[in-house]
């Protein structure tokens, strides 16, 4: 029987580890940290943090995100600008392309579906 997976107090987690870049850097590569708690064939979940910087994004997954802290400006290749801050939730649809500019260190909880 499957059991509940959980990660507690995500805003205060101190076990995040450096991880591969979420996207291609434009300029200096911002430091990125992650603490995953669910890793299955088609679903991944955890907490991710990124220092200020700009990343070129090309998503091959659908990803739900909830922002715990920081400020992120997401600009699609078609020009739509979406700003997210602490308390906001959003979804990257599979196939989304654009840039993500981290204005203030961002920490999010996420769930990716392949």
ZIFENLIN-V22816 format. One record per residue. N is the residue number from 1. RES is the residue in one letter. SS is DSSP state (2 for helix, 1 for strand, 0 for the rest). PHI is phi in radians with two decimals (* if undefined). Layout:
# ZIFENLIN-V22816
n:N res:RES ss:SS phi:PHI
n:N res:RES ss:SS phi:PHI
This chain:
# ZIFENLIN-V22816
n:1 res:X ss:0 phi:*
n:2 res:X ss:0 phi:-1.13
n:3 res:X ss:0 phi:-2.04
n:4 res:X ss:0 phi:-1.17
n:5 res:X ss:0 phi:-1.84
n:6 res:X ss:0 phi:-2.52
n:7 res:X ss:0 phi:-2.45
n:8 res:X ss:0 phi:-1.73
n:9 res:X ss:0 phi:0.89
n:10 res:X ss:2 phi:-1.03
n:11 res:X ss:2 phi:-1.12
n:12 res:X ss:2 phi:-1.85
n:13 res:X ss:0 phi:-0.98
n:14 res:X ss:0 phi:-2.13
n:15 res:X ss:0 phi:-1.89
n:16 res:X ss:0 phi:-1.19
n:17 res:X ss:1 phi:-2.10
n:18 res:X ss:1 phi:-0.99
n:19 res:X ss:0 phi:-2.37
n:20 res:X ss:0 phi:-1.11
n:21 res:X ss:0 phi:-1.16
n:22 res:X ss:0 phi:-1.23
n:23 res:X ss:0 phi:-2.72
n:24 res:X ss:1 phi:-1.49
n:25 res:X ss:1 phi:-1.21
n:26 res:X ss:0 phi:-1.92
n:27 res:X ss:0 phi:1.64
n:28 res:X ss:0 phi:-1.16
n:29 res:X ss:0 phi:-1.28
n:30 res:X ss:0 phi:-1.28
n:31 res:X ss:0 phi:-1.13
n:32 res:X ss:1 phi:-2.25
n:33 res:X ss:1 phi:-2.23
n:34 res:X ss:1 phi:-2.59
n:35 res:X ss:1 phi:-2.46
n:36 res:X ss:1 phi:-1.47
n:37 res:X ss:1 phi:-2.26
n:38 res:X ss:1 phi:-2.46
n:39 res:X ss:1 phi:-2.46
n:40 res:X ss:0 phi:-2.04
n:41 res:X ss:0 phi:-0.98
n:42 res:X ss:0 phi:-2.18
n:43 res:X ss:1 phi:-2.43
n:44 res:X ss:1 phi:-2.33
n:45 res:X ss:1 phi:-2.55
n:46 res:X ss:1 phi:3.00
n:47 res:X ss:1 phi:-2.14
n:48 res:X ss:1 phi:-2.23
n:49 res:X ss:1 phi:-2.33
n:50 res:X ss:1 phi:-2.48
n:51 res:X ss:0 phi:-1.28
n:52 res:X ss:0 phi:-0.96
n:53 res:X ss:1 phi:2.79
n:54 res:X ss:1 phi:-2.17
n:55 res:X ss:1 phi:-2.19
n:56 res:X ss:1 phi:-1.50
n:57 res:X ss:1 phi:-2.02
n:58 res:X ss:1 phi:-2.56
n:59 res:X ss:0 phi:-1.49
n:60 res:X ss:0 phi:-1.88
n:61 res:X ss:0 phi:-2.39
n:62 res:X ss:1 phi:-1.66
n:63 res:X ss:1 phi:-2.34
n:64 res:X ss:1 phi:-1.57
n:65 res:X ss:1 phi:-2.30
n:66 res:X ss:1 phi:-2.21
n:67 res:X ss:1 phi:-1.48
n:68 res:X ss:1 phi:-1.62
n:69 res:X ss:1 phi:-2.74
n:70 res:X ss:1 phi:1.77
n:71 res:X ss:1 phi:-2.57
n:72 res:X ss:1 phi:-2.32
n:73 res:X ss:1 phi:-1.96
n:74 res:X ss:1 phi:-1.91
n:75 res:X ss:1 phi:-2.13
n:76 res:X ss:1 phi:-1.27
n:77 res:X ss:0 phi:-1.05
n:78 res:X ss:0 phi:-1.49
n:79 res:X ss:0 phi:1.80
n:80 res:X ss:0 phi:-1.23
n:81 res:X ss:1 phi:-1.86
n:82 res:X ss:1 phi:-2.20
n:83 res:X ss:1 phi:-1.81
n:84 res:X ss:1 phi:-2.26
n:85 res:X ss:1 phi:-2.42
n:86 res:X ss:0 phi:-0.81
n:87 res:X ss:0 phi:1.70
n:88 res:X ss:0 phi:-1.54
n:89 res:X ss:1 phi:-2.19
n:90 res:X ss:1 phi:-2.80
n:91 res:X ss:1 phi:-2.22
n:92 res:X ss:1 phi:-1.46
n:93 res:X ss:0 phi:-1.34
n:94 res:X ss:0 phi:-0.94
n:95 res:X ss:0 phi:1.65
n:96 res:X ss:0 phi:-1.12
n:97 res:X ss:1 phi:-2.31
n:98 res:X ss:1 phi:2.91
n:99 res:X ss:1 phi:-2.11
n:100 res:X ss:1 phi:-2.12
n:101 res:X ss:1 phi:-1.84
n:102 res:X ss:1 phi:-1.45
n:103 res:X ss:1 phi:-1.45
n:104 res:X ss:1 phi:-2.31
n:105 res:X ss:1 phi:-0.68
n:106 res:X ss:1 phi:-1.79
n:107 res:X ss:1 phi:-2.29
n:108 res:X ss:1 phi:-2.34
n:109 res:X ss:1 phi:-1.74
n:110 res:X ss:1 phi:-2.47
n:111 res:X ss:1 phi:-2.47
n:112 res:X ss:1 phi:-1.87
n:113 res:X ss:1 phi:-2.06
n:114 res:X ss:0 phi:-1.58
